[in-house]
């Protein structure tokens, strides 16, 4: 009986992976024959777990049911989940901290001592800086995610970076997370163009709208599209600056939401950035610690010369 119960748990763990299993593969993994696999599948069904069989083929997968099955993790998966829960506790979703810590406490309670030691060792020498700035309500995030998945138009109140309020009607494409902010990329039906929206500034009107046929994405690389949009497109001044440093080195100091970096050669890169303030660009770039040359805009070049003269005057004996 103990052997059968252990085998059922092992079978349930295999079926929890996002794939379809052939009966022969399951038999090989469990070291039994295919007939035993069929009996064990039926036992799982009798226990309430919806194991689906592919018509015409001996393939099995675990479907969504009315109860949460036991989550079976190996040691590396358990450590990864524990780290992710601890990280999420200081994340960018409103109210997630308490939920994450509650789930982490449940997980740590059942971890084997050797795995718990690995997790606690990492936590004991790690200091997490809480995420700064506004967070996203979970219901807004799930509403946007659901509309993306179901290809349903979504209408929402939106406050832009300059404080202007508007109502948007959007065919949502993808959510993009930069680590600090959540963004929604979608086709604005009124403006008839692709737009990027900060999710913390969205207040959706529910339920979502009619279904739509997905359009071709604005860029194969959505990260590149997002960083270019949020770092320069919305701003009055578009800066183009040559940085005398390798692109990899510059990327370590310049967040993707500040500017887009393009390699020119092994020792030089190009920074595209934007702001509504020339002072902000000038000071920000000067603090990177790299030699640089401003190519555009002309107003920034003139402003930098004046600023340099003022700084020189401040240190003139």
C-alpha angles and dihedrals in degrees: 000000000000090000091051093049092049090049091051090053090049090049091049090051092053092048091053091069112097097254143081117258125212114223091241091054092051090048091053092048093049095039093234135107125271092253090059090050090055091051092048091049089054090049090055089050090050088054090056102261112134104228108178124206120210110242112249095009137072093244126134135193135168114247132198113281141177095266134051111248120220109276109235115201133174119226097269092047091050092051091048092051092047092051092046092051092049090049092047090056088073095037138121101263118098114249095002094117096073093042093049093049091047091053091045091053090053092048095048091050092064100035117116111253094251092053092044088053091055092050095045091047091057093045093049093060098036127092115192121206108215116240112264125221133028121339130216122248109239093232091057091049094048092045090054092044092049092050090051093050096045094041092236125152115245128205119202146162110250134193113203126214091268092053097257115147121217142155116244131196109201142177097217118220110173144344114232123197119199095185092259103042140031117223132188117214114200149139111268105219094201096047092037092221142093115275138182120220132190105237093214087064094052125100106183126213108226140247099042121242135253124312120264138196108256116247127221109277117258089239135007087227104056092181090059091046092050097047092048091050100046096039100051119353100077095049135093095230122050111198127202111190131176111222118201094218136084114275091240092055093047091049090058090062103031116067115222091242090059098054147335116253122207123186115237098177135331091286104033138054139181123236122205111194139153142203142158088234127065090200090057093054093044096050094040094052093044090056095056090085095230130115108250144174125213115226101170149064107026090216090061092051091052092044092050091052091052092046091049091052091051092050091049090051090052091060098037112118 
